[in-house]
Amino acid sequence: MPLILFNKPFQVLCQFSAQDGKATLADYLTIPNIYPAGRLDYDSEGLMLLTDDGKLQHAIAHPDHKEGKTYLVQVEGVADAAALARLQAPLDLGDFVTQPCKAVRIAEPEWLWPRNPPIRQRADQPTSWLAITLQEGKNRQVRRMTAAVGLPTLRLVRTAIGGISLATHPLMPGEWMAVAPQDLRS
């Protein structure tokens, strides 16, 4: 079975079973017996991988395998050198300390689709964009990291997992494609 790449839209649950009338993966994918290899929050968007291969699912999702995951993050405020340094170093979030990661300020991605509904913007508060690459992925970790350095997340889009990215495999929200599992390592 190939690996399924899916661009999860904003406000879609990472599960197939219905819950509280919210959109789920079942609204977009009808392939039988596939399961997410990792999750994205309801209010996050972007790349997900799904498979029917339990070993592959474990290999992708398990923290010991260290597949890098890259997120584009729009934050409230301007990310200065000190905030970026704090994000990249181990950061104590209370219940765990993050591993070192890569965090850089980027220009607003021109290729990125508009979010529906749009993010709330305050005229008196500038925003900036970051690219953050983690080797781990605990619950709401990126949002918690940016909040800890005084830059609340407004929009979060996962763009890459391992060797697979939305740059190399362009998909609009709600679209999917099948690829060979070895593409993950290339």
Backbone as CSV, one residue per row, in Angstrom:
resi,resn,N_x,N_y,N_z,CA_x,CA_y,CA_z,C_x,C_y,C_z
1,MET,0.848,-1.193,0.000,0.000,0.000,0.000,0.878,1.237,0.000
2,PRO,0.579,2.191,-0.840,1.357,3.425,-0.833,1.080,4.239,0.426
3,LEU,1.905,5.233,0.596,1.739,6.199,1.670,0.818,7.293,1.135
4,ILE,-0.169,7.701,1.924,-1.108,8.729,1.498,-0.686,10.063,2.108
5,LEU,-0.487,11.062,1.250,-0.207,12.418,1.702,-1.526,13.166,1.649
6,PHE,-1.824,13.908,2.702,-3.083,14.640,2.776,-2.806,16.031,3.315
7,ASN,-3.377,17.043,2.668,-3.259,18.413,3.165,-4.520,18.681,3.995
8,LYS,-4.362,18.584,5.313,-5.501,18.737,6.223,-5.931,20.199,6.282
9,PRO,-7.194,20.450,5.982,-7.692,21.820,6.102,-7.817,22.248,7.570
10,PHE,-7.923,23.544,7.771,-8.184,24.137,9.081,-9.505,23.583,9.615
11,GLN,-9.549,23.315,10.892,-10.737,22.832,11.606,-11.294,21.524,11.049
12,VAL,-10.370,20.560,10.900,-10.721,19.185,10.568,-10.042,18.308,11.622
13,LEU,-10.802,17.389,12.216,-10.243,16.473,13.214,-9.389,15.406,12.533
14,CYS,-8.289,15.007,13.174,-7.387,13.972,12.646,-7.887,12.583,13.022
15,GLN,-9.113,12.298,12.693,-9.708,10.989,12.969,-10.806,10.766,11.944
16,PHE,-11.215,9.503,11.816,-12.256,9.170,10.845,-13.647,9.138,11.479
17,SER,-13.711,8.941,12.785,-15.024,8.850,13.431,-15.580,10.235,13.721
18,ALA,-16.887,10.377,13.530,-17.557,11.663,13.730,-17.517,12.071,15.198
19,GLN,-17.450,13.373,15.427,-17.451,13.893,16.789,-18.028,15.305,16.787
20,ASP,-19.125,15.488,17.488,-19.731,16.812,17.697,-19.998,17.586,16.401
21,GLY,-20.275,16.895,15.310,-20.572,17.566,14.052,-19.389,18.229,13.380
22,LYS,-18.168,17.980,13.863,-16.972,18.579,13.270,-16.524,17.753,12.056
23,ALA,-15.895,18.424,11.103,-15.349,17.733,9.941,-14.240,16.786,10.392
24,THR,-14.133,15.642,9.731,-13.104,14.646,10.036,-12.409,14.219,8.741
25,LEU,-11.410,13.364,8.874,-10.709,12.833,7.708,-11.678,12.094,6.777
26,ALA,-12.729,11.505,7.330,-13.710,10.761,6.527,-14.437,11.663,5.534
27,ASP,-14.446,12.962,5.771,-15.061,13.890,4.826,-14.205,14.087,3.577
28,TYR,-12.954,13.624,3.612,-12.018,13.841,2.508,-11.426,12.559,1.939
29,LEU,-11.293,11.525,2.771,-10.617,10.289,2.364,-11.558,9.102,2.516
30,THR,-11.715,8.322,1.449,-12.591,7.147,1.502,-11.802,5.851,1.320
31,ILE,-10.493,5.919,1.432,-9.639,4.733,1.306,-9.828,3.883,2.563
32,PRO,-10.173,2.595,2.414,-10.420,1.784,3.613,-9.141,1.442,4.388
33,ASN,-9.288,1.332,5.702,-8.249,0.800,6.602,-6.943,1.591,6.639
34,ILE,-7.004,2.894,6.405,-5.794,3.705,6.579,-5.931,4.497,7.876
35,TYR,-4.774,4.809,8.439,-4.743,5.501,9.724,-3.670,6.583,9.684
36,PRO,-3.882,7.681,10.422,-2.872,8.744,10.456,-1.590,8.278,11.141
37,ALA,-0.460,8.686,10.565,0.846,8.460,11.190,1.225,9.802,11.820
38,GLY,0.720,10.028,13.018,0.902,11.319,13.671,-0.364,12.145,13.528
39,ARG,-0.409,13.255,14.243,-1.627,14.067,14.282,-1.305,15.537,14.014
40,LEU,-2.343,16.268,13.713,-2.295,17.722,13.652,-3.508,18.216,14.423
41,ASP,-3.343,19.277,15.186,-4.465,19.832,15.943,-5.606,20.233,15.017
42,TYR,-6.791,20.278,15.567,-7.999,20.704,14.861,-7.802,22.065,14.196
43,ASP,-7.102,22.978,14.891,-6.922,24.327,14.366,-5.591,24.532,13.648
44,SER,-4.902,23.427,13.306,-3.688,23.492,12.488,-4.004,22.933,11.113
45,GLU,-3.157,23.283,10.163,-3.368,22.877,8.773,-2.124,22.172,8.265
46,GLY,-2.262,21.508,7.112,-1.087,21.052,6.404,-0.918,19.559,6.287
47,LEU,0.327,19.177,6.038,0.692,17.828,5.627,0.469,16.790,6.718
48,MET,-0.243,15.747,6.342,-0.415,14.546,7.167,-0.056,13.350,6.309
49,LEU,0.408,12.287,6.957,0.675,11.018,6.281,-0.261,9.974,6.858
50,LEU,-0.810,9.135,5.981,-1.697,8.047,6.404,-1.266,6.768,5.699
51,THR,-1.477,5.632,6.376,-1.090,4.348,5.808,-1.917,3.231,6.427
52,ASP,-1.923,2.080,5.757,-2.549,0.888,6.332,-1.487,-0.055,6.911
53,ASP,-0.220,0.358,6.855,0.912,-0.440,7.321,1.279,-0.007,8.750
54,GLY,0.956,-0.867,9.720,1.206,-0.537,11.127,2.662,-0.254,11.440
55,LYS,3.584,-1.025,10.835,5.015,-0.802,11.081,5.453,0.550,10.526
56,LEU,4.967,0.886,9.342,5.313,2.177,8.745,4.710,3.314,9.564
57,GLN,3.468,3.142,9.998,2.805,4.156,10.824,3.626,4.410,12.087
58,HIS,4.072,3.346,12.741,4.884,3.463,13.947,6.214,4.156,13.637
59,ALA,6.845,3.759,12.523,8.147,4.327,12.160,8.055,5.827,11.912
60,ILE,6.944,6.280,11.341,6.781,7.713,11.052,6.451,8.482,12.328
61,ALA,5.532,7.943,13.115,4.990,8.686,14.253,5.848,8.615,15.516
62,HIS,6.605,7.540,15.693,7.321,7.351,16.957,8.488,8.325,17.097
63,PRO,8.611,8.992,18.256,9.665,10.002,18.442,11.087,9.460,18.303
64,ASP,11.294,8.160,18.527,12.638,7.594,18.403,13.168,7.646,16.971
65,HIS,12.278,7.771,15.992,12.710,7.721,14.597,13.102,9.083,14.040
66,LYS,12.789,10.144,14.747,13.303,11.489,14.475,13.081,11.987,13.046
67,GLU,11.901,11.760,12.477,11.574,12.381,11.190,11.374,13.870,11.452
68,GLY,12.171,14.705,10.825,12.004,16.144,10.997,10.653,16.593,10.463
69,LYS,10.012,17.491,11.177,8.721,18.047,10.753,8.869,19.560,10.723
70,THR,8.516,20.160,9.576,8.657,21.605,9.413,7.286,22.263,9.407
71,TYR,7.189,23.343,10.165,5.945,24.099,10.314,6.190,25.547,9.915
72,LEU,5.256,26.125,9.176,5.244,27.565,8.944,4.279,28.141,9.958
73,VAL,4.745,29.142,10.690,3.979,29.657,11.816,3.853,31.171,11.698
74,GLN,2.619,31.654,11.643,2.379,33.094,11.701,2.133,33.427,13.159
75,VAL,2.926,34.352,13.684,2.824,34.714,15.093,2.452,36.178,15.242
76,GLU,1.860,36.492,16.380,1.564,37.878,16.714,2.829,38.470,17.319
77,GLY,3.283,39.578,16.755,4.518,40.200,17.219,5.633,39.975,16.216
78,VAL,6.792,40.563,16.505,7.945,40.449,15.624,8.986,39.560,16.294
79,ALA,9.353,38.503,15.614,10.338,37.554,16.142,11.733,38.152,15.997
80,ASP,12.336,38.523,17.124,13.694,39.075,17.077,14.706,37.952,17.332
81,ALA,15.983,38.312,17.278,17.054,37.317,17.431,16.964,36.603,18.780
82,ALA,16.598,37.317,19.840,16.508,36.702,21.170,15.385,35.663,21.215
83,ALA,14.242,35.972,20.625,13.121,35.015,20.606,13.493,33.785,19.789
84,LEU,14.160,33.991,18.648,14.580,32.850,17.821,15.589,31.979,18.558
85,ALA,16.518,32.599,19.269,17.513,31.845,20.041,16.824,31.006,21.118
86,ARG,15.837,31.580,21.796,15.099,30.832,22.828,14.326,29.667,22.217
87,LEU,13.707,29.888,21.044,12.969,28.811,20.387,13.887,27.655,19.998
88,GLN,15.113,27.982,19.557,16.036,26.952,19.073,16.686,26.152,20.203
89,ALA,16.844,26.766,21.356,17.477,26.094,22.496,16.437,25.228,23.202
90,PRO,16.866,24.295,24.048,15.869,23.572,24.854,15.024,24.584,25.636
91,LEU,13.715,24.417,25.571,12.776,25.373,26.160,11.900,24.630,27.156
92,ASP,11.883,25.099,28.395,11.087,24.462,29.443,9.636,24.899,29.308
93,LEU,8.763,23.942,28.973,7.342,24.241,28.821,6.532,23.778,30.029
94,GLY,7.211,23.508,31.133,6.512,23.101,32.357,6.464,21.600,32.518
95,ASP,5.744,20.910,31.615,5.638,19.460,31.730,6.729,18.720,30.951
96,PHE,7.475,19.421,30.106,8.635,18.842,29.424,9.526,19.956,28.900
97,VAL,10.766,19.580,28.577,11.725,20.505,27.985,11.915,20.078,26.535
98,THR,11.772,21.021,25.615,11.891,20.695,24.195,13.325,20.335,23.838
99,GLN,13.474,19.583,22.764,14.790,19.321,22.195,15.183,20.546,21.364
100,PRO,16.482,20.755,21.135,16.882,21.850,20.258,16.209,21.693,18.892
101,CYS,15.890,22.802,18.255,15.245,22.751,16.950,15.785,23.877,16.083
102,LYS,15.315,23.919,14.855,15.681,25.000,13.935,14.498,25.953,13.876
103,ALA,14.749,27.243,14.053,13.700,28.256,13.970,14.283,29.492,13.288
104,VAL,13.692,29.886,12.176,14.159,31.057,11.442,12.968,31.927,11.063
105,ARG,13.222,33.217,10.969,12.186,34.136,10.503,12.183,34.102,8.979
106,ILE,10.998,34.082,8.390,10.872,34.020,6.933,9.887,35.098,6.461
107,ALA,9.917,35.368,5.172,8.910,36.247,4.569,7.598,35.473,4.509
108,GLU,6.498,36.192,4.473,5.201,35.532,4.343,5.209,34.693,3.073
109,PRO,4.888,33.396,3.171,4.938,32.525,1.993,3.899,32.951,0.950
110,GLU,4.364,33.334,-0.233,3.468,33.786,-1.288,2.584,32.658,-1.815
111,TRP,3.075,31.427,-1.761,2.355,30.276,-2.324,1.255,29.748,-1.404
112,LEU,1.245,30.201,-0.159,0.319,29.643,0.826,-1.121,30.076,0.549
113,TRP,-2.011,29.114,0.586,-3.434,29.369,0.351,-4.002,30.238,1.472
114,PRO,-5.043,31.016,1.181,-5.682,31.796,2.250,-6.428,30.863,3.200
115,ARG,-6.428,31.202,4.457,-7.147,30.375,5.422,-8.606,30.802,5.462
116,ASN,-9.477,29.808,5.620,-10.907,30.085,5.724,-11.430,29.454,7.008
117,PRO,-11.869,30.249,7.994,-11.925,31.714,7.982,-10.528,32.317,8.178
118,PRO,-10.348,33.574,7.763,-9.048,34.227,7.926,-8.677,34.362,9.407
119,ILE,-7.379,34.516,9.660,-6.949,34.729,11.045,-7.429,36.098,11.500
120,ARG,-7.584,36.252,12.809,-7.937,37.576,13.328,-6.669,38.422,13.314
121,GLN,-6.788,39.641,12.854,-5.636,40.541,12.850,-6.003,41.809,13.567
122,ARG,-5.077,42.277,14.373,-5.269,43.546,15.074,-4.386,44.578,14.395
123,ALA,-4.995,45.699,14.037,-4.275,46.736,13.289,-3.040,47.236,14.035
124,ASP,-3.096,47.252,15.369,-1.984,47.786,16.148,-0.928,46.721,16.474
125,GLN,-1.100,45.496,15.990,-0.173,44.418,16.343,0.415,43.786,15.081
126,PRO,1.728,43.966,14.843,2.336,43.349,13.662,2.394,41.821,13.820
127,THR,2.513,41.138,12.691,2.708,39.690,12.730,3.990,39.363,11.977
128,SER,4.529,38.189,12.233,5.689,37.718,11.479,5.549,36.220,11.257
129,TRP,6.339,35.706,10.337,6.304,34.287,9.975,7.612,33.619,10.375
130,LEU,7.496,32.390,10.858,8.652,31.579,11.229,8.568,30.236,10.513
131,ALA,9.727,29.638,10.276,9.800,28.232,9.858,10.483,27.505,11.010
132,ILE,9.774,26.532,11.587,10.297,25.786,12.733,10.355,24.314,12.347
133,THR,11.527,23.700,12.509,11.695,22.273,12.223,12.026,21.557,13.515
134,LEU,11.151,20.606,13.878,11.297,19.821,15.105,11.649,18.383,14.781
135,GLN,12.337,17.735,15.716,12.572,16.300,15.619,11.605,15.544,16.517
136,GLU,10.773,16.280,17.227,9.782,15.691,18.125,8.441,16.327,17.772
137,GLY,7.420,16.033,18.490,6.135,16.631,18.188,5.128,16.316,19.272
138,LYS,5.300,16.929,20.404,4.364,16.708,21.505,3.100,17.552,21.288
139,ASN,2.075,17.271,22.076,0.779,17.923,21.927,0.894,19.452,21.965
140,ARG,0.476,20.098,20.902,0.445,21.561,20.764,1.815,22.206,21.015
141,GLN,2.876,21.479,20.716,4.229,21.922,21.061,4.608,23.245,20.403
142,VAL,4.391,23.395,19.107,4.806,24.639,18.438,4.054,25.824,19.030
143,ARG,2.753,25.682,19.230,1.955,26.777,19.813,2.456,27.117,21.221
144,ARG,2.782,26.107,21.989,3.275,26.342,23.348,4.651,27.002,23.329
145,MET,5.493,26.609,22.380,6.829,27.196,22.271,6.749,28.679,21.912
146,THR,5.949,29.010,20.896,5.881,30.418,20.487,5.257,31.268,21.598
147,ALA,4.262,30.736,22.286,3.650,31.471,23.408,4.673,31.707,24.516
148,ALA,5.531,30.711,24.770,6.525,30.823,25.848,7.541,31.935,25.592
149,VAL,7.749,32.285,24.314,8.696,33.360,24.004,7.958,34.663,23.650
150,GLY,6.660,34.721,23.975,5.895,35.955,23.806,5.373,36.212,22.405
151,LEU,5.278,35.144,21.600,4.800,35.280,20.220,3.643,34.303,19.985
152,PRO,2.432,34.655,20.372,1.312,33.715,20.216,1.090,33.323,18.749
153,THR,0.839,32.036,18.528,0.595,31.523,17.180,-0.787,31.938,16.692
154,LEU,-0.826,32.470,15.486,-2.081,32.826,14.828,-2.466,31.775,13.785
155,ARG,-1.456,31.230,13.103,-1.700,30.228,12.067,-0.529,29.262,12.064
156,LEU,-0.851,27.968,11.920,0.173,26.921,11.951,-0.082,25.957,10.804
157,VAL,0.919,25.810,9.919,0.801,24.953,8.743,2.013,24.029,8.693
158,ARG,1.781,22.694,8.818,2.909,21.753,8.663,3.141,21.572,7.173
159,THR,4.378,21.808,6.750,4.699,21.748,5.324,5.593,20.580,4.943
160,ALA,6.235,19.923,5.916,7.128,18.816,5.561,7.222,17.809,6.698
161,ILE,7.362,16.541,6.296,7.656,15.437,7.212,8.735,14.624,6.518
162,GLY,9.931,14.572,7.135,11.036,13.854,6.496,11.312,14.434,5.120
163,GLY,11.429,13.565,4.118,11.732,13.996,2.752,10.518,14.395,1.937
164,ILE,9.341,14.414,2.545,8.117,14.764,1.819,7.654,16.142,2.249
165,SER,7.368,16.993,1.263,6.896,18.333,1.606,5.808,18.777,0.639
166,LEU,5.092,19.808,1.033,4.097,20.392,0.143,4.770,21.140,-1.007
167,ALA,6.069,21.416,-0.892,6.805,22.027,-1.998,7.066,20.989,-3.094
168,THR,7.431,19.767,-2.693,7.720,18.711,-3.673,6.459,17.966,-4.108
169,HIS,5.426,18.017,-3.281,4.154,17.335,-3.565,3.013,18.328,-3.315
170,PRO,2.826,19.303,-4.222,1.837,20.363,-3.974,0.408,19.812,-3.879
171,LEU,-0.249,20.161,-2.803,-1.641,19.773,-2.571,-2.355,20.969,-1.961
172,MET,-3.550,21.223,-2.402,-4.377,22.255,-1.772,-5.104,21.615,-0.591
173,PRO,-5.620,22.402,0.347,-6.338,21.832,1.482,-7.456,20.889,1.013
174,GLY,-7.498,19.693,1.632,-8.495,18.688,1.290,-8.056,17.732,0.201
175,GLU,-6.930,18.016,-0.465,-6.434,17.128,-1.525,-5.473,16.092,-0.947
176,TRP,-5.366,14.957,-1.646,-4.446,13.896,-1.237,-3.816,13.253,-2.464
177,MET,-2.714,12.538,-2.237,-2.058,11.743,-3.283,-1.334,10.588,-2.621
178,ALA,-1.085,9.562,-3.415,-0.338,8.393,-2.945,1.097,8.494,-3.439
179,VAL,2.044,8.105,-2.584,3.453,8.068,-2.951,4.054,6.781,-2.399
180,ALA,5.250,6.450,-2.865,5.955,5.288,-2.344,6.514,5.613,-0.964
181,PRO,6.421,4.675,-0.011,6.946,4.936,1.340,8.416,5.371,1.359
182,GLN,9.216,4.908,0.394,10.641,5.302,0.383,10.822,6.793,0.091
183,ASP,9.807,7.484,-0.443,9.899,8.935,-0.660,10.116,9.691,0.649
184,LEU,9.686,9.094,1.746,9.825,9.728,3.054,11.293,9.942,3.412
185,ARG,12.148,9.066,2.943,13.572,9.118,3.300,14.415,9.881,2.290
186,SER,13.847,10.261,1.151,14.676,10.884,0.106,14.877,12.370,0.327
